[in-house]
Amino acid sequence: MATALLRRLGQLLLVLVGVSLLAFLMVHLVPGDAAQIQLGASDASPQKLAILRHEMGLDRPLAVQYALWLGRVLRGDFGVSLDTGRPVLTEIADRAPVTAELTVAGLVLAVTLAIPAGCLMAALRGRTADVVVRLISVLGLTMPSFWLGTMLLYGASVSAPSLAVVGWVPFRQNPLANLERLVLPTIALALPVLASLARILRSAMIEALEQDYIRTARAKGLPAWLVLARHALANALIPFMTAAGILAGYLFGGSVVVEQVFALPGLGRLMVGAIEARDYPLVQAAILLATAIFVVVNFVVDMLVMAADPRARGA
């Protein structure tokens, strides 16, 4: 276990270094000049532009710029936003709670509903109920979050015009208003992941139900629901956990679209605004932190899978 843990940690560090390099290069290789943007078109004389580029280190080789930037990042200094003049970490910290609450709520909803849906499809495979649930899951997979969010907004405006579904109220300020505005974005974000997880669990459950230990459990006279829940589900949860960790990153990425539809002031809208304004320090930090969260979540899931299944420790 210790060897596997060290190997996974080494892989995690390599991935994070690679992510930091990509985040740095993605911003520096696109057209545009951060110094010129900061000065503005009216004040960007060649002399002032050269001075500011030197102060920002933009006249140095890319390798040197990357090393200096990475050193500042490791000290927790992500720079200052070119658009607002505020520290980048402050901008992210102000928006992160919105995205975190939406992502966690979406993941909890998807996982909570995917388990009974997957078990139902596996237990009733080949029957009408299985076909109906599978068709619903296919519809969930094919519906983009932005379209689903728009349809939910339209439906709410027609059926419940007094319901507040756009904007954001912090939970500490008004818990009920916060939950009211969270319901529709959570559904729009979670449904595609719910459909995918349910189908993955169904496949894993069907495979588990064909194993010899399931036949032995049935031969002992155990009730069908006990065989399904205690024996088949316990083994099917391992691939389900792996898929949930990967799809958690999809939820985080999908929040960008959902936040735009429902006017939520989260990291998604912050990144879109930063890209439009070419706010390079903010874009770099947002990309790096978002990807790092995804990598760390998958690392934690790997550890949970290794703890639950010793066979995964040698992989």
Secondary structure, DSSP 8 states (H G I E B T S, - for coil): -HHHHHHHHHHHHHHHHHHHHHHHHHHHSSS--HHHHHH-SSS--HHHHHHHHHHTTTTS-HHHHHHHHHHHHHTT---B-TTT-SBHHHHHHHHHHHHHHHHHHHHHHHHHHHHHHHHHHHHTTTSHHHHHHHHHHHHHHHS-HHHHHHHHHHHHHHH-TTS--SS---TTT-HHHHHHHHHHHHHHHHHHHHHHHHHHHHHHHHHHHTSHHHHHHHHTT--HHHIIIIIIHHHHHHHHHHHHHHHHHHHHHHHHHHHHHTT--SHHHHHHHHHHHT-HHHHHHHHHHHHHHHHHHHHHHHHHHHHH-GGGGG-
